[in-house]
């Protein structure tokens, strides 16, 4: 457009000098598209859409922007997006940093990506503990025009089409709660012994959340919920709060960690959020929610460092999140069935100084008769915890008292 306008102005002058001013009223309205994709941001807007309420920011300005909240996030999902989606992702990060919850994004920025705007928001939320997975957001299409000047008495109009977006997590009120949660997280990390290995640190974080945060279903009050703040500052939250808190605490201790999401498939099934953590170059699943308010050690270990085989099947963005192919804690023994279970576990118990065993049960369950056989043979009272695998087997943690 910058090249077209000077040519039209020169033509106007030439026509005026030649006595052709009477032709000006015959020229049609000049309708052009923005030469650069439009970006607009606002803290508040009225009920009626008005482009003037948004501050236009050139794309070039975002190139040198250093994300304020980015230091607490990873780039696991971001790195697997295509280039166009990464640009939109950075736009959303800028909006969050500037506390601008109302965003206008030109359609042309979304044309080159295979990902939807919702996909990109999810990717940002799963990379960053500061963005809720259950965030409240709305979006729709917008169309507008801007008149910049007149050529031959006719307006030069620039057409705008794109997405109008509101993200509640980017409001100053919500971000204020996140700052309080960050201060609490920093104090928690300072309480950990400094000589811990990354695995020990991650397990200390997991144990801390298990002992200090109670699971609380706040789905009915999602609009007023601040999941990360609720987990760290009130001691009550749902799975989003547990996962965000685990991610933030890992980030503060230098451990790479992202979040994983399974979406509900109907009214009877709820979605769930947990974590993937990288330890010594290997990714493992961690579900801190399962330990919420429970401080028995076997229960904690059961959901720390497990493989995708014991993960919910319906994972959002499975092509974007790292695969977790190994169990952090090897099985002490494998039971093909219930026959001889007591003797197998008695022999396994002799090989460890722990008071529990991790047992892979191929048949999927241990009956009461098998439990009694184990107790009688090992001469211990036992407490069991287990989780199913995708293939119908089960992993049991058997605690011997």
C-alpha positions in Angstrom: 0.0 0.0 0.0 2.9 2.4 0.8 4.0 2.0 -2.9 0.5 2.5 -4.3 -0.5 5.7 -2.4 2.4 7.9 -3.8 1.5 6.8 -7.3 -2.1 7.7 -6.9 -1.2 11.1 -5.4 1.1 11.9 -8.3 -1.7 10.9 -10.7 -4.1 13.3 -8.8 -1.7 16.2 -9.2 -1.1 15.5 -12.9 -4.9 15.3 -13.5 -5.5 18.6 -11.6 -2.8 20.4 -13.7 -4.4 19.0 -16.9 -7.9 20.3 -16.0 -9.2 16.8 -15.2 -10.5 17.5 -11.8 -14.0 16.8 -13.0 -13.0 13.1 -13.3 -12.3 12.7 -9.7 -15.9 12.0 -8.7 -16.1 9.2 -11.2 -13.3 7.2 -9.6 -14.4 4.3 -7.4 -13.6 3.9 -3.7 -10.0 2.6 -3.3 -10.2 -0.6 -1.1 -6.9 -2.1 0.0 -5.7 -4.6 2.5 -3.2 -3.9 5.2 0.3 -4.4 3.8 1.3 -5.9 7.2 -0.9 -8.3 9.2 -2.8 -6.3 11.9 -2.3 -6.9 15.6 -4.2 -5.0 18.3 -4.2 -5.2 22.1 -6.4 -3.7 24.8 -6.9 -4.0 28.6 -10.6 -3.2 28.5 -13.2 -2.7 25.7 -16.8 -1.8 25.5 -19.7 -4.0 24.6 -19.8 -2.7 21.0 -16.7 -3.6 18.9 -14.6 -0.5 18.1 -11.2 -0.8 16.5 -10.1 2.5 18.1 -10.1 0.8 21.5 -7.2 -1.4 20.5 -3.5 -0.3 20.3 -2.0 -1.5 17.1 1.5 -3.1 17.5 3.7 -3.9 14.5 5.0 -7.4 14.3 8.6 -6.2 14.3 8.1 -4.9 17.8 7.6 -8.4 19.1 10.9 -9.7 17.7 13.0 -7.9 20.4 10.5 -8.6 23.2 11.9 -10.6 26.1 9.1 -12.6 27.7 8.5 -11.7 31.4 6.9 -15.0 32.2 8.9 -17.0 29.7 11.6 -17.9 32.2 9.2 -20.2 34.0 8.1 -22.0 30.9 9.6 -24.6 28.6 9.4 -24.8 24.9 8.4 -28.5 24.6 5.1 -27.8 22.7 6.3 -24.6 21.1 9.2 -26.3 19.5 6.9 -28.8 17.8 4.6 -26.2 16.3 5.0 -24.9 12.7 6.5 -21.4 12.2 3.2 -19.6 11.7 1.8 -21.1 14.9 5.0 -20.2 16.8 4.4 -16.6 15.7 0.9 -16.6 17.1 2.2 -18.2 20.3 4.7 -15.4 20.7 1.9 -12.9 20.2 -0.1 -14.5 23.0 3.0 -14.4 25.3 3.4 -10.6 24.5 -0.3 -10.0 25.4 0.2 -11.8 28.7 3.3 -9.9 29.5 1.6 -6.6 28.8 -1.5 -7.6 30.7 -3.7 -7.1 27.6 -6.5 -9.7 27.7 -8.2 -8.4 24.5 -6.4 -9.3 21.3 -7.1 -8.8 17.6 -5.1 -11.2 15.3 -5.2 -10.7 11.5 -6.5 -13.8 9.6 -3.3 -13.8 7.5 -1.3 -14.9 10.6 -3.4 -18.0 10.9 -3.5 -19.0 7.2 0.0 -20.6 7.2 -0.5 -22.9 10.2 -2.1 -26.4 10.5 -3.0 -25.5 14.1 -6.1 -23.8 15.3 -6.1 -20.8 17.7 -7.3 -23.1 20.4 -4.4 -25.6 19.7 -1.9 -22.7 20.1 -3.5 -21.6 23.4 -3.3 -25.1 24.7 0.3 -25.4 23.7 1.1 -22.2 25.6 -0.8 -23.4 28.7 0.9 -26.8 28.7 4.4 -25.2 28.3 3.8 -22.6 31.1 2.7 -23.1 34.7 1.5 -19.5 34.6 -1.3 -20.3 32.1 -4.2 -22.4 33.2 -5.2 -25.4 31.1 -8.8 -24.7 32.1 -8.4 -21.0 31.2 -11.5 -18.9 30.4 -11.3 -17.6 26.9 -13.6 -16.5 24.1 -13.0 -15.7 20.5 -14.9 -14.8 17.4 -14.4 -13.2 13.9 -14.1 -9.5 13.4 -14.3 -7.4 10.3 -13.4 -3.7 10.2 -12.2 -1.0 7.8 -9.9 2.0 8.3 -9.8 5.1 6.2 -6.3 6.6 5.9 -6.6 9.4 3.3 -8.5 10.5 0.2 -7.6 10.1 -3.4 -9.5 12.2 -6.0 -12.1 12.9 -3.2 -12.6 9.2 -2.7 -11.6 7.4 0.6 -8.8 4.9 0.7 -10.1 2.1 2.8 -8.1 -0.7 4.4 -10.0 -3.9 5.1 -9.3 -5.9 8.2 -10.5 -9.4 9.0 -9.3 -11.6 11.8 -10.0 -13.1 15.2 -11.1 -11.2 18.3 -9.9 -12.9 21.4 -10.3 -12.5 25.2 -8.1 -14.5 27.6 -8.9 -14.1 31.3 -5.5 -15.3 32.4 -4.0 -12.2 30.9 -5.9 -9.7 33.1 -4.0 -7.8 35.8 -6.2 -9.4 38.5 -5.3 -12.9 37.5 -1.6 -12.1 37.0 -1.6 -10.6 40.5 -2.6 -13.9 41.9 0.1 -15.7 39.9 2.7 -13.3 41.4 1.6 -14.3 44.9 1.8 -18.0 43.9 5.3 -17.4 42.5 6.5 -15.9 45.8 5.1 -18.9 47.7 6.8 -21.3 45.2 10.1 -19.6 45.8 9.8 -20.0 49.5 9.0 -23.7 49.1 12.1 -24.3 46.9 14.3 -22.5 49.5 13.2 -25.1 52.1 14.6 -28.0 50.1 18.1 -29.3 50.9 20.6 -28.0 48.4 22.5 -31.3 47.9 19.5 -33.1 46.3 19.8 -34.6 42.8 17.3 -33.6 40.1 15.3 -36.9 40.7 15.4 -36.3 44.5 14.3 -32.7 44.0 11.4 -33.7 41.7 10.3 -36.3 44.3 10.5 -33.8 47.1 8.3 -31.4 45.1 5.8 -34.3 44.5 5.8 -35.3 48.1 5.4 -31.6 49.2 2.3 -31.3 47.1 0.9 -34.6 48.3 1.2 -33.5 51.9 0.2 -29.9 51.6 -2.5 -29.7 48.9 -5.9 -31.3 49.0 -7.8 -32.2 45.9 -10.9 -30.0 45.5 -13.2 -30.1 42.5 -13.7 -26.5 41.6 -15.2 -27.1 38.1 -18.4 -25.4 39.2 -16.6 -22.2 39.9 -14.1 -22.2 37.1 -14.5 -18.5 36.3 -13.4 -17.4 39.8 -10.7 -20.1 40.2 -7.0 -19.4 40.2 -5.7 -22.9 40.0 -2.0 -22.3 40.6 -2.7 -19.8 43.4 -5.3 -22.1 44.9 -2.8 -25.0 45.1 0.1 -23.1 46.5 -1.6 -20.4 48.6 -4.8 -22.0 49.9 -3.8 -25.7 49.8 -6.9 -26.7 47.8 -7.1 -27.1 44.0 -8.0 -29.5 41.2 -5.7 -31.3 38.8 -4.8 -28.1 37.0 -3.5 -26.5 40.2 -1.4 -29.6 41.1 0.1 -29.8 37.6 0.8 -26.0 37.4 2.4 -26.1 40.9 4.6 -29.1 40.0 5.7 -27.4 36.8 6.5 -24.1 38.5 8.5 -25.7 41.4 10.4 -27.8 38.9 11.2 -24.7 36.8 12.5 -22.9 39.9 14.9 -25.8 40.5 16.1 -26.0 37.0 14.2 -29.2 36.0 12.5 -29.4 32.6 8.8 -30.1 33.0 5.7 -29.6 31.0 2.0 -30.6 31.4 -0.2 -33.1 29.6 -3.9 -33.0 29.1 -6.6 -35.5 28.5 -9.9 -34.0 27.5 -13.3 -35.2 28.5 -15.3 -37.1 25.9 -18.7 -36.7 27.4 -20.6 -35.5 30.5 -19.8 -38.7 32.4 -16.0 -38.4 31.8 -13.9 -35.5 33.2 -10.7 -34.3 31.7 -7.4 -34.5 33.6 -4.0 -32.8 33.7 -0.7 -34.1 34.9 3.0 -33.6 34.1 5.9 -35.0 32.1 9.3 -34.4 33.7 12.8 -34.9 32.2 15.3 -36.6 34.5 18.8 -37.5 33.1 17.5 -37.0 29.6 14.5 -39.3 29.9 10.9 -38.2 30.2 8.5 -39.7 32.8 4.9 -39.1 33.7 4.1 -37.6 37.1 0.6 -37.2 38.5 0.7 -35.1 41.6 -3.1 -35.0 41.9 -3.1 -38.7 42.8 -1.0 -37.9 45.9 -3.1 -34.9 47.0 -3.5 -35.0 50.8 -2.0 -38.5 51.1 1.3 -39.1 52.7 1.7 -42.9 52.5 4.9 -43.5 50.6 3.7 -46.3 48.2 0.8 -44.2 47.0 3.1 -41.3 46.2 5.6 -43.5 44.3 2.8 -45.2 42.3 2.1 -42.0 40.4 5.7 -40.7 40.1 7.9 -41.6 37.1 5.5 -43.9 35.2 5.4 -44.7 31.5 2.8 -43.9 28.9 1.6 -47.5 29.2 -0.1 -46.4 32.4 -1.3 -43.1 31.0 -4.8 -42.2 29.9 -5.2 -43.0 26.3 -6.9 -39.8 25.1 -4.0 -37.3 25.4 -4.4 -33.9 23.7 -1.5 -33.1 21.3 0.1 -36.5 21.6 2.3 -35.6 18.6 3.5 -32.5 20.4 4.4 -33.8 23.9 7.4 -36.0 24.6 6.8 -39.8 24.8 7.4 -41.4 28.2 8.6 -44.9 27.4 10.2 -46.0 30.6 9.3 -46.6 34.3 11.6 -44.7 36.7 11.3 -47.5 39.3 11.9 -51.0 37.8 9.5 -53.8 38.7 10.7 -56.0 41.5 9.0 -59.0 40.0 6.4 -60.0 37.5 3.4 -62.2 38.2 2.0 -64.0 35.1 -1.0 -65.0 37.2 -2.0 -65.6 40.9 -0.5 -69.0 41.2 2.5 -69.0 43.5 2.3 -65.2 44.1 3.2 -65.6 47.8 6.5 -67.4 47.2 7.5 -65.1 44.3 7.0 -62.0 46.4 8.7 -63.6 49.4 11.8 -64.2 47.3 11.7 -60.7 45.9 11.4 -59.2 49.4 14.7 -60.9 50.4 16.5 -58.9 47.6 15.6 -55.5 48.8 15.8 -53.5 52.0 12.6 -51.6 51.2 9.3 -52.2 52.9 7.4 -52.4 49.7 7.6 -54.1 46.3 6.7 -53.0 42.8 4.9 -55.8 41.1 3.7 -56.2 37.5 0.6 -58.3 37.4 -0.1 -59.5 33.8 -3.6 -60.7 34.6 -4.6 -57.3 35.8 -5.9 -58.0 39.3 -5.0 -59.8 42.5 -7.9 -61.5 44.2 -8.5 -61.5 48.0 -7.2 -65.1 48.0 -4.0 -64.1 46.3 -3.6 -61.2 48.8 -4.1 -63.6 51.7 -1.5 -66.0 50.2 1.0 -63.2 50.0 0.4 -62.1 53.6 0.6 -65.7 54.9 3.7 -66.6 53.0 5.7 -63.4 53.7 4.3 -63.2 57.3 3.4 -59.6 57.0 0.3 -57.5 57.0 0.0 -55.9 53.6 -1.5 -52.8 52.0 -1.8 -52.6 48.3 -2.2 -49.8 45.7 -2.4 -50.3 42.0 -2.9 -48.7 38.6 -4.0 -50.3 35.4 -2.1 -50.3 32.1 -3.5 -49.8 28.7 -3.1 -53.5 27.9 -5.2 -54.8 30.8 -2.3 -55.5 33.1 -1.7 -53.7 36.4 1.2 -52.3 38.5 0.9 -53.0 42.2 2.7 -51.3 45.0 2.6 -53.8 47.9 3.5 -52.4 51.3 4.6 -54.8 54.0 4.1 -53.9 57.6 
